[in-house]
């Protein structure tokens, strides 16, 4: 598995990652999200909503993994997640 995907799982266990579209959007709006990761196969509507929020609130957005890859790394079906811990976000970059 990719090193960056392993970091997602580690951050989740440590409590430094949130997942799910509505939770991520809320975290971006509240200034808690440090870096957002969205699946490359996310629906256009969802991707547009996430991208617009990230652009407006100046939160970095990565689109490099599929939903299956993100889901496998997190252990549950997810297509969007965000680091809430600056250390994990920095390491991901």
Long-range contacts (C-beta under 8 A, 24 or more apart in sequence): 1-72, 1-73, 2-65, 2-69, 4-64, 4-65, 4-92, 5-65, 5-69, 5-70, 5-72, 5-73, 6-73, 7-88, 7-91, 7-92, 8-37, 8-70, 8-73, 8-74, 8-81, 9-73, 9-74, 9-75, 10-88, 11-83, 11-85, 11-88, 12-74, 12-75, 12-81, 14-85, 14-88, 15-85, 16-83, 16-84, 16-85, 16-87, 16-88, 17-74, 17-81, 17-82, 17-83, 17-84, 17-85, 17-88, 18-81, 18-82, 18-84, 19-74, 19-76, 19-78, 19-80, 19-81, 19-82, 20-78, 20-80, 20-81, 21-46, 21-49, 21-50, 21-79, 21-80, 24-50, 24-80, 24-81, 24-82, 25-49, 25-50, 25-53, 27-82, 27-84, 28-53, 28-54, 28-57, 28-59, 28-82, 29-53, 29-57, 31-57, 32-84, 33-57, 33-59, 33-82, 33-83, 33-84, 34-59, 34-60, 34-82, 34-83, 34-84, 34-85, 34-86, 34-88, 34-89, 35-59, 35-60, 35-61, 35-62, 35-82, 35-83, 35-89, 35-92, 35-93, 36-60, 36-61, 36-62, 36-80, 36-81, 36-82, 37-61, 37-62, 37-64, 37-65, 37-70, 37-80, 37-81, 37-82, 37-83, 37-92, 38-62, 38-63, 38-79, 38-80, 39-63, 39-65, 39-66, 39-67, 39-69, 39-70, 39-79, 39-80, 40-64, 40-65, 40-66, 41-66, 41-67, 41-79, 42-67, 42-79, 42-80, 46-79, 46-80, 50-80, 60-89, 60-93, 62-92
